[in-house]
Amino acid sequence: MKSPGIRPGAVRTLAVATLLGATALLSACGSSTPAGAGGDAKQTDSGGAITVWVDPPRVPAAKAFQQAHPEIKTTVNQIDGTVGGKSLQQQFAQFNQAGKGWPDAIFFPSNDDIAWASGAQVNYTADLTDQVPDVIKGYEDAVIAPCKIDGKIRCLRNDAAPDVFWYNKAFFTQYGYQVPKTWEEYGDLAVRIAKEHPGKLSGFSGDAYAPDRYLWASGCPTNARQSETEVHIDLNDAKCTRAKDLLAKLVQAKAISTLGIFDADAAKVGKNLVMSPGAAWWGDYLFRQTWKIPAGQMTAVAPMSWQGEDKPATGNEGGGLWGVSRHITGKELENTLTFAKFVATDPKWQVELSTGLPAYGPAQDAWAAKQAKQGYFADNKATFDAMKGANAFVVPDHSYMLYNTGSVWTETVAAGLASGKTVDQVWSGFGDELVKQAKAMGYTVK
């Protein structure tokens, strides 16, 4: 998912690179068409040279491709990894107007970028359904789902980021706690631990992935895309209110931190985390590298189910997306597809360099075996089995949209909780702002 020392991609916090100016990018890219041809531009062929855009964590992926395929002339442009920004979308609109400038392939800094990149206005991403069928077959349905838009595969997943259930096995063994099987049991145990061990934490609510962690996992319709212009949002839905009630219970008991997992103080506070739903990449990146929780403590198990439901339900935090330009053909397209296949599937990147669980299923076992050699988790088998199995439990009907639910969450819920407000006090503001931003982006909200 990332290179050593750099945090995972598609994480909602600022990256380290400086955004390249639109003028510089225009001159650096491979594909071009007559001015004003953004909608139905004539496809071009450079003769084979390609230009790819990547955020800082994906630079090693591009370099690995260059080493593996020296016969393909590849220009690599490092772009800003800021998530939720609009500058990239504006650049692509400018490229459409100019009829040139599009990269041949791109790693989108934000998963939400796929909404505008595949939408009618920008319409950048190629339909890969018939271009790389063997690669697509290697993805589980839930993993490739964000790329399946109106029946077409418009991107490839880099890594899978399903939420599993993390817990400190050493702590649980010492005090005789049982790992919860349901979300309701999790809430009860979190309150009990907070009372019996003040300062110990069972989650984080202040980052932009928190709604994925709790609301998506509950099936709450915040991102229920109906079509390119319609979305269903209903914070009064029972699947939303049960998540709200759970969070209210955790916050009131001080069982959950109102910080975000990437906040400046999170590393210090994170050492007191004893359990939480969290992405597969939390294990290596967050626990081992960032928070430096000692080895032999943290372990993952399968996601929890909601009371009365027989199937686990979980959300997804990130898992980056690769896009390919629809403006190219011939050798340029052929080489770009070779690049796309490489970054999505090749062990030289997905196993040897990426620390995130590969989205491409056939690479997962080799990746897990390599990760297991570090001996970090208290139970390697349980952890990696949970990671690989959790994809099947990601709640469906959640799409990436032109509005950013995580940003709305941090501006309303996270900010309110940090100032001492209750979940009930900030909930309506979150829903109102979500609807407001969806409408501002042109959606009809149902």
Secondary structure, DSSP 4 states (H G I P E B T S, - for coil): ---TTSPPTT-SS--SSPPPPHHHHHHH-S-B-STT-SSSPPPB--SS-EEEEE-GGGHHHHHHHHHH-TTS-EEEEE----TT-SHHHHHHHHHHHHTB---SEEE-SSTTHHHHHHSTTT--B---TTTSHHHHHTS-HHHHGGGEETTEE--EESB--BEEEEEEHHHHHHHTPPPPSBHHHHHHHHHHHHHHSTT-BS-B-SSTTHHIIIIIHHT--SSEE-SSSEEE--TTSHHHHHHHHHHHHHHHTT-SBSS-TTSTTHHHHHTTB-EEEEEGGGIIIIIIIIS-PPTTSEEEEPPPB-TT-SS--B-B----EEEEBSSB-HHHHHHHHHHHHHHHH-HHHHTTT--SPBSSGGGHHHHHHHHHTT--SS-HHHHHHHHHHHGGGB-SS----SS-HHHHHIIIIIHHHHTT--HHHHHHHHHHHHHHHHHHTTPEE-
